[in-house]
Amino acid sequence: MEIAIIAHDGKKAEMVQFLNEQRDILHKNEITLISTGTTGTKVEKAGFQVTKYLSGPNGGDAQIAARVAERKCQMVIFFRDPLEKHPHEPDIFMLMRLCDVHDVPLATNPATASLLFQGMLNKFNQDSE
């Protein structure tokens, strides 16, 4: 399973904290992490293996959107900062729209991401029975 992780600058620490809380799920299951560049660098420093694409403003959101459209990415965790203006907003909306078009789960905050991970864990447990 491929999961994209993206976080705006004000949410990168929150993303690392979230992934640390989900470390067991990530390591026990066949999960591949992909990320935009700067988020990926922060996540790597926390000890996770991640495939990095361009930074969001340089096209990373669009690269991940393409993976969603190609059905290579099965989940997107995008911790957005709703209080800041982002110059690459059209790419962000395109990614979110493609998640809806292709029925790919999308979490934009830790509470929703936790629910998605819990659901994923339940599915993994059912599949192993």
C-alpha positions as CSV (number, residue, x, y, z in Angstrom):
1,M,0.0,0.0,0.0
2,E,1.3,3.4,-1.0
3,I,0.5,6.4,1.3
4,A,1.3,10.0,0.4
5,I,2.3,12.3,3.2
6,I,2.3,16.0,2.7
7,A,2.4,18.9,5.3
8,H,2.5,22.6,4.9
9,D,5.4,24.3,6.8
10,G,3.4,25.0,9.9
11,K,2.2,21.4,10.1
12,K,5.4,19.4,9.4
13,A,6.2,18.8,13.1
14,E,2.6,17.6,13.6
15,M,3.1,15.2,10.6
16,V,6.3,13.8,12.2
17,Q,4.5,13.4,15.5
18,F,1.6,11.6,13.8
19,L,3.9,9.2,12.0
20,N,5.8,8.4,15.2
21,E,2.5,7.6,16.9
22,Q,1.7,5.3,13.9
23,R,5.2,3.7,13.7
24,D,4.0,0.2,14.6
25,I,1.3,0.1,11.9
26,L,3.7,1.5,9.3
27,H,6.5,-1.0,10.1
28,K,4.4,-4.1,10.5
29,N,2.6,-3.8,7.2
30,E,3.7,-3.4,3.7
31,I,3.3,0.3,3.5
32,T,5.4,2.6,1.2
33,L,5.5,6.3,2.0
34,I,5.8,8.9,-0.7
35,S,6.1,12.6,0.0
36,T,6.7,16.1,-1.2
37,G,10.3,17.1,-0.8
38,T,10.6,19.1,2.4
39,T,8.1,17.0,4.3
40,G,10.0,13.9,3.2
41,T,13.2,15.3,4.4
42,K,11.7,16.0,7.9
43,V,10.2,12.5,7.9
44,E,13.5,10.9,6.9
45,K,15.2,12.7,9.8
46,A,12.7,11.0,12.1
47,G,13.8,7.6,10.9
48,F,11.2,6.8,8.3
49,Q,11.9,5.5,4.8
50,V,10.2,7.7,2.2
51,T,10.3,8.3,-1.5
52,K,10.6,12.1,-2.0
53,Y,9.2,14.1,-4.9
54,L,9.5,17.8,-5.6
55,S,8.5,20.3,-2.9
56,G,4.8,21.3,-3.1
57,P,5.3,24.7,-4.7
58,N,7.7,23.2,-7.3
59,G,5.3,20.6,-8.5
60,G,5.3,17.9,-5.8
61,D,1.6,18.1,-5.1
62,A,1.0,17.6,-8.9
63,Q,3.4,14.6,-9.0
64,I,1.5,12.9,-6.1
65,A,-1.8,13.8,-7.8
66,A,-0.6,12.0,-10.9
67,R,0.1,8.9,-8.8
68,V,-3.4,9.1,-7.4
69,A,-4.8,9.3,-10.9
70,E,-2.7,6.3,-12.0
71,R,-4.0,4.4,-9.0
72,K,-0.6,3.9,-7.6
73,C,-1.3,5.8,-4.4
74,Q,-4.0,4.4,-2.1
75,M,-4.2,7.0,0.6
76,V,-3.2,10.7,1.1
77,I,-2.4,12.3,4.4
78,F,-2.1,16.1,3.8
79,F,-1.8,18.2,6.9
80,R,-2.9,21.6,5.5
81,D,-2.4,24.9,7.2
82,P,-5.8,26.6,6.6
83,L,-4.6,29.8,8.2
84,E,-1.9,30.5,5.7
85,K,-2.1,31.4,2.0
86,H,-0.2,29.1,-0.4
87,P,0.9,30.1,-3.9
88,H,0.4,26.5,-5.2
89,E,-3.2,26.3,-4.1
90,P,-4.4,25.1,-7.6
91,D,-2.2,22.1,-7.2
92,I,-3.5,21.4,-3.8
93,F,-7.1,21.6,-5.0
94,M,-6.2,19.3,-8.0
95,L,-4.8,16.7,-5.6
96,M,-7.9,16.8,-3.4
97,R,-10.2,16.7,-6.4
98,L,-8.4,13.6,-7.8
99,C,-8.7,11.9,-4.5
100,D,-12.5,12.4,-4.7
101,V,-12.6,11.4,-8.4
102,H,-10.6,8.2,-7.8
103,D,-12.2,7.4,-4.3
104,V,-8.8,7.7,-2.5
105,P,-9.1,8.3,1.2
106,L,-7.8,11.8,2.1
107,A,-7.1,13.1,5.6
108,T,-6.3,16.8,6.1
109,N,-5.8,16.7,9.9
110,P,-4.5,14.3,12.6
111,A,-7.9,13.3,13.9
112,T,-9.1,12.1,10.4
113,A,-5.7,10.5,9.7
114,S,-5.9,8.5,12.9
115,L,-9.3,7.2,11.9
116,L,-8.0,6.2,8.5
117,F,-5.0,4.4,10.1
118,Q,-7.4,2.6,12.5
119,G,-9.5,1.4,9.7
120,M,-6.5,0.3,7.8
121,L,-5.3,-1.7,10.8
122,N,-8.7,-3.3,11.2
123,K,-8.6,-4.3,7.5
124,F,-5.0,-5.7,7.8
125,N,-6.1,-7.7,10.9
126,Q,-9.2,-9.1,9.1
127,D,-7.1,-10.1,6.0
128,S,-4.6,-12.0,8.2
129,E,-7.3,-14.1,9.9
